[in-house]
Amino acid sequence: MLEQPGLNVGYLAYNVTKKPFDDVRVRKAVNMAINKKAIIDAVYLSAGVVAKNPIPPTQWSYNNAIKDDPYDPAAAKKLLADAGYPNGFTTDLWAMPVQRPYNPNAKRIAELMQADLVKVGVIAEIKSFEWGEYRKRMQNGEHQMGMLGWTGDNGDPDNFLNTLLGCDAAKTNGSNVSKWCFQPFEELVQKAKTLSDQKQRADLYMKAQVIFKEQAPWLTMAHAVQLKPVRKEVIDFKLSPFGRHTFYGVDIKETPAQ
């Protein structure tokens, strides 16, 4: 069994254009109401780590100094009350109909989230659609909360931070399904695109991750470990960080004739 950390992230996106998720206090409260560690243990088993940032720890410019939102239902309830929801609220919770490297069982995760949320007064109705329809509807912003994720295409932080959270991507049919367009974040990410010095770019991306955490357009769930079973006769097969099967240089060890 080959194993390596995946260049991926699984998340729950809050649609910031819809009430009550237009209020950062509500988004932070939901973050604190959900027990991510329990979800990782129950669903990812040993093949995932709790995510605190929108980019994986293997990605250069990852900001490890950021503190994750704690699991704290009491603090979540207080924040909801501060935001004008002392008795909670009702919302939808979209769960993907398919397995993905970043999310092995979205329906089960949704059920665990639903059970956590009801403890702080939030009633979540789980919804799902056929996969193509699901993605189209989320890109159109029909959801209030919805699960999705991403496996990197090219190893650059822009491929996560701009592709999934930039203002252009927040438009209809874009990959920014939280529809979050926040200028302080946008300016950092767009400036980083214009630079060639990796350290300067990394500094900007690290600041952008701080803003992301403060504004909480997602609940960052997990980074999944990549696993591939390989027969022992196979020589030189290597895992791709992009989730692809790369057969260049791969061979089969000849076994002696019986």
Kinemage of the C-alpha trace (Angstrom):
@kinemage 1
@onewidth
@group {chain A} dominant
@subgroup {mainchain}
@vectorlist {calphas} color= white
{ca met a 1} P 0.000 0.000 0.000
{ca leu a 2} L 1.573 3.263 -1.115
{ca glu a 3} L 0.765 6.272 1.024
{ca gln a 4} L 1.554 9.994 0.970
{ca pro a 5} L -0.108 13.227 2.133
{ca gly a 6} L -2.599 14.418 -0.473
{ca leu a 7} L -2.457 17.834 -2.150
{ca asn a 8} L -6.134 18.350 -1.356
{ca val a 9} L -8.723 19.882 0.951
{ca gly a 10} L -12.286 18.911 1.829
{ca tyr a 11} L -14.509 21.716 3.129
{ca leu a 12} L -17.997 22.904 4.003
{ca ala a 13} L -18.685 26.171 2.149
{ca tyr a 14} L -20.985 28.801 3.638
{ca asn a 15} L -22.871 30.800 1.017
{ca val a 16} L -22.041 34.306 2.282
{ca thr a 17} L -24.674 35.888 0.022
{ca lys a 18} L -27.485 34.168 1.927
{ca lys a 19} L -28.716 34.754 5.472
{ca pro a 20} L -27.618 33.887 8.101
{ca phe a 21} L -24.197 33.160 6.571
{ca asp a 22} L -23.700 36.771 5.503
{ca asp a 23} L -22.680 37.307 9.173
{ca val a 24} L -19.130 36.210 10.034
{ca arg a 25} L -20.254 35.506 13.626
{ca val a 26} L -22.649 32.847 12.368
{ca arg a 27} L -19.950 31.259 10.216
{ca lys a 28} L -17.521 31.206 13.153
{ca ala a 29} L -20.235 29.775 15.423
{ca val a 30} L -20.924 26.883 13.045
{ca asn a 31} L -17.167 26.270 12.807
{ca met a 32} L -17.022 25.919 16.596
{ca ala a 33} L -20.163 23.769 16.777
{ca ile a 34} L -18.760 20.969 14.582
{ca asn a 35} L -16.389 18.384 16.030
{ca lys a 36} L -13.946 17.918 13.147
{ca lys a 37} L -11.695 15.496 15.039
{ca ala a 38} L -14.655 13.137 15.573
{ca ile a 39} L -15.475 13.327 11.844
{ca ile a 40} L -11.883 12.511 10.842
{ca asp a 41} L -11.772 9.572 13.270
{ca ala a 42} L -15.153 8.173 12.177
{ca val a 43} L -15.027 8.706 8.409
{ca tyr a 44} L -11.426 9.168 7.256
{ca leu a 45} L -10.182 6.571 9.770
{ca ser a 46} L -6.389 6.959 9.672
{ca ala a 47} L -6.303 8.417 6.167
{ca gly a 48} L -6.882 12.099 6.898
{ca val a 49} L -5.788 15.026 9.032
{ca val a 50} L -7.888 17.902 10.389
{ca ala a 51} L -7.631 20.951 8.100
{ca lys a 52} L -7.218 24.449 9.524
{ca asn a 53} L -6.170 26.256 6.326
{ca pro a 54} L -7.591 26.205 2.791
{ca ile a 55} L -4.292 24.811 1.451
{ca pro a 56} L -2.716 21.515 2.572
{ca pro a 57} L 0.359 21.345 4.859
{ca thr a 58} L 2.493 19.968 2.002
{ca gln a 59} L 1.916 23.165 -0.010
{ca trp a 60} L 4.663 25.818 0.131
{ca ser a 61} L 3.447 29.005 1.886
{ca tyr a 62} L 1.300 26.985 4.313
{ca asn a 63} L 0.799 29.120 7.450
{ca asn a 64} L 1.262 26.752 10.379
{ca ala a 65} L 1.079 29.593 12.927
{ca ile a 66} L -2.681 29.916 12.391
{ca lys a 67} L -4.817 28.574 15.234
{ca asp a 68} L -7.851 26.545 14.268
{ca asp a 69} L -11.317 27.376 15.595
{ca pro a 70} L -11.780 25.182 18.697
{ca tyr a 71} L -14.645 22.734 19.069
{ca asp a 72} L -16.656 24.707 21.632
{ca pro a 73} L -20.478 24.386 21.489
{ca ala a 74} L -20.955 26.790 24.436
{ca ala a 75} L -18.958 29.540 22.679
{ca ala a 76} L -20.844 28.764 19.455
{ca lys a 77} L -24.204 29.294 21.177
{ca lys a 78} L -23.023 32.596 22.652
{ca leu a 79} L -21.837 33.809 19.239
{ca leu a 80} L -25.157 32.826 17.652
{ca ala a 81} L -26.990 34.812 20.333
{ca asp a 82} L -24.704 37.810 19.692
{ca ala a 83} L -25.569 37.553 15.994
{ca gly a 84} L -29.311 37.631 16.779
{ca tyr a 85} L -29.997 33.874 16.706
{ca pro a 86} L -30.387 32.921 20.406
{ca asn a 87} L -32.622 29.990 19.416
{ca gly a 88} L -30.535 28.974 16.436
{ca phe a 89} L -31.923 28.762 12.876
{ca thr a 90} L -32.838 26.330 10.104
{ca thr a 91} L -30.542 25.726 7.136
{ca asp a 92} L -29.793 23.255 4.381
{ca leu a 93} L -26.644 21.129 4.359
{ca trp a 94} L -25.635 19.785 0.964
{ca ala a 95} L -23.780 16.469 0.839
{ca met a 96} L -21.981 15.198 -2.260
{ca pro a 97} L -23.426 12.015 -3.806
{ca val a 98} L -19.972 10.645 -4.712
{ca gln a 99} L -16.732 9.623 -3.052
{ca arg a 100} L -13.770 11.862 -3.693
{ca pro a 101} L -10.111 11.698 -2.549
{ca tyr a 102} L -10.780 14.607 -0.172
{ca asn a 103} L -14.111 13.208 1.117
{ca pro a 104} L -14.760 9.461 1.357
{ca asn a 105} L -18.380 9.679 2.595
{ca ala a 106} L -20.109 13.080 2.485
{ca lys a 107} L -23.510 11.723 3.575
{ca arg a 108} L -22.056 10.248 6.768
{ca ile a 109} L -20.156 13.481 7.471
{ca ala a 110} L -23.376 15.452 6.939
{ca glu a 111} L -25.155 13.254 9.498
{ca leu a 112} L -22.394 13.847 12.055
{ca met a 113} L -22.502 17.598 11.381
{ca gln a 114} L -26.299 17.584 11.679
{ca ala a 115} L -26.045 15.925 15.117
{ca asp a 116} L -23.453 18.480 16.287
{ca leu a 117} L -25.429 21.467 14.999
{ca val a 118} L -28.693 20.519 16.673
{ca lys a 119} L -26.886 20.830 20.041
{ca val a 120} L -26.515 24.581 19.434
{ca gly a 121} L -30.042 25.007 18.063
{ca val a 122} L -29.196 24.816 14.345
{ca ile a 123} L -31.541 22.518 12.416
{ca ala a 124} L -29.819 21.326 9.227
{ca glu a 125} L -31.687 19.530 6.440
{ca ile a 126} L -29.395 17.283 4.404
{ca lys a 127} L -29.804 17.598 0.619
{ca ser a 128} L -28.096 15.947 -2.329
{ca phe a 129} L -28.388 15.738 -6.102
{ca glu a 130} L -26.803 13.829 -8.977
{ca trp a 131} L -23.116 14.859 -9.113
{ca gly a 132} L -23.254 17.056 -12.227
{ca glu a 133} L -26.411 18.737 -10.963
{ca tyr a 134} L -24.910 19.121 -7.497
{ca arg a 135} L -21.839 20.973 -8.768
{ca lys a 136} L -23.877 23.155 -11.144
{ca arg a 137} L -26.337 24.162 -8.428
{ca met a 138} L -23.558 24.933 -5.937
{ca gln a 139} L -21.704 27.015 -8.512
{ca asn a 140} L -24.980 28.889 -9.059
{ca gly a 141} L -25.157 29.537 -5.295
{ca glu a 142} L -28.421 27.702 -4.586
{ca his a 143} L -27.168 26.237 -1.280
{ca gln a 144} L -26.785 27.755 2.167
{ca met a 145} L -24.120 25.264 3.287
{ca gly a 146} L -22.527 22.677 1.027
{ca met a 147} L -19.636 20.225 1.007
{ca leu a 148} L -17.042 20.218 -1.713
{ca gly a 149} L -13.273 19.909 -2.031
{ca trp a 150} L -10.285 20.204 -4.320
{ca thr a 151} L -7.204 18.306 -5.405
{ca gly a 152} L -4.425 20.591 -6.665
{ca asp a 153} L -3.700 20.824 -10.383
{ca asn a 154} L -0.170 22.214 -10.433
{ca gly a 155} L 1.436 22.598 -6.982
{ca asp a 156} L 1.015 26.387 -6.761
{ca pro a 157} L -0.909 28.030 -3.861
{ca asp a 158} L -2.751 30.221 -6.404
{ca asn a 159} L -4.475 27.051 -7.580
{ca phe a 160} L -6.238 26.869 -4.204
{ca leu a 161} L -6.444 30.452 -2.942
{ca asn a 162} L -7.418 32.184 -6.183
{ca thr a 163} L -9.204 29.315 -7.940
{ca leu a 164} L -11.434 28.536 -4.942
{ca leu a 165} L -11.642 31.860 -3.085
{ca gly a 166} L -10.906 34.661 -5.566
{ca cys a 167} L -13.522 37.226 -6.620
{ca asp a 168} L -13.609 36.146 -10.286
{ca ala a 169} L -14.280 32.571 -9.167
{ca ala a 170} L -17.245 33.797 -7.057
{ca lys a 171} L -19.230 34.598 -10.196
{ca thr a 172} L -21.915 32.200 -11.466
{ca asn a 173} L -20.379 28.888 -12.590
{ca gly a 174} L -17.111 29.696 -10.804
{ca ser a 175} L -15.280 27.432 -8.350
{ca asn a 176} L -15.744 29.836 -5.408
{ca val a 177} L -18.963 28.252 -4.120
{ca ser a 178} L -19.023 30.305 -0.915
{ca lys a 179} L -19.459 33.352 -3.209
{ca trp a 180} L -17.035 35.127 -0.875
{ca cys a 181} L -15.333 38.136 -2.453
{ca phe a 182} L -13.292 40.012 0.163
{ca gln a 183} L -11.022 42.782 -1.070
{ca pro a 184} L -8.198 42.554 1.543
{ca phe a 185} L -7.821 38.834 0.658
{ca glu a 186} L -8.256 39.453 -3.065
{ca glu a 187} L -5.526 42.133 -3.174
{ca leu a 188} L -2.963 39.822 -1.555
{ca val a 189} L -3.746 36.877 -3.835
{ca gln a 190} L -3.779 38.968 -7.016
{ca lys a 191} L -0.520 40.709 -6.104
{ca ala a 192} L 1.131 37.323 -5.457
{ca lys a 193} L 0.284 36.291 -9.035
{ca thr a 194} L 2.422 39.133 -10.403
{ca leu a 195} L 5.606 38.208 -8.482
{ca ser a 196} L 8.260 35.670 -9.376
{ca asp a 197} L 10.110 35.631 -6.023
{ca gln a 198} L 8.760 32.639 -4.083
{ca lys a 199} L 9.492 34.102 -0.646
{ca gln a 200} L 7.622 37.329 -1.436
{ca arg a 201} L 4.708 35.306 -2.780
{ca ala a 202} L 4.721 33.045 0.283
{ca asp a 203} L 4.545 36.075 2.614
{ca leu a 204} L 1.435 37.315 0.808
{ca tyr a 205} L -0.209 33.897 0.832
{ca met a 206} L 0.481 33.491 4.556
{ca lys a 207} L -1.257 36.829 5.227
{ca ala a 208} L -4.147 35.753 2.982
{ca gln a 209} L -4.616 32.599 5.065
{ca val a 210} L -4.922 34.740 8.219
{ca ile a 211} L -7.722 36.760 6.578
{ca phe a 212} L -9.411 33.566 5.387
{ca lys a 213} L -9.434 32.227 8.945
{ca glu a 214} L -10.818 35.462 10.376
{ca gln a 215} L -13.595 35.645 7.781
{ca ala a 216} L -14.422 31.908 7.760
{ca pro a 217} L -16.087 31.428 4.345
{ca trp a 218} L -15.534 27.671 4.880
{ca leu a 219} L -15.330 25.125 7.607
{ca thr a 220} L -12.003 23.553 6.600
{ca met a 221} L -12.577 19.841 7.234
{ca ala a 222} L -9.745 17.589 6.169
{ca his a 223} L -6.710 16.857 4.058
{ca ala a 224} L -6.940 13.234 2.969
{ca val a 225} L -3.958 10.906 2.738
{ca gln a 226} L -3.512 9.351 -0.689
{ca leu a 227} L -3.567 5.552 -0.696
{ca lys a 228} L -2.918 3.180 -3.607
{ca pro a 229} L -2.683 -0.616 -3.451
{ca val a 230} L 0.075 -1.905 -5.745
{ca arg a 231} L 1.108 -5.493 -6.505
{ca lys a 232} L 4.617 -6.356 -5.395
{ca glu a 233} L 5.714 -7.169 -8.979
{ca val a 234} L 5.177 -3.522 -10.006
{ca ile a 235} L 8.417 -1.503 -10.211
{ca asp a 236} L 8.805 2.300 -9.877
{ca phe a 237} L 5.151 3.316 -9.652
{ca lys a 238} L 5.019 6.629 -7.747
{ca leu a 239} L 2.053 8.456 -6.320
{ca ser a 240} L 1.190 11.738 -8.033
{ca pro a 241} L 0.312 14.641 -5.701
{ca phe a 242} L -2.371 15.569 -8.254
{ca gly a 243} L -4.253 12.284 -7.812
{ca arg a 244} L -3.343 11.034 -11.297
{ca his a 245} L -1.914 7.675 -12.349
{ca thr a 246} L 1.495 8.310 -13.911
{ca phe a 247} L 2.904 5.228 -15.642
{ca tyr a 248} L 6.090 6.755 -17.042
{ca gly a 249} L 9.012 4.486 -16.116
{ca val a 250} L 6.764 1.838 -14.518
{ca asp a 251} L 7.435 -1.821 -15.238
{ca ile a 252} L 6.503 -5.323 -14.111
{ca lys a 253} L 9.189 -7.481 -12.549
{ca glu a 254} L 9.450 -10.682 -14.537
{ca thr a 255} L 8.701 -13.748 -12.450
{ca pro a 256} L 10.700 -16.881 -13.269
{ca ala a 257} L 8.822 -19.494 -15.294
{ca gln a 258} L 7.517 -22.369 -13.183
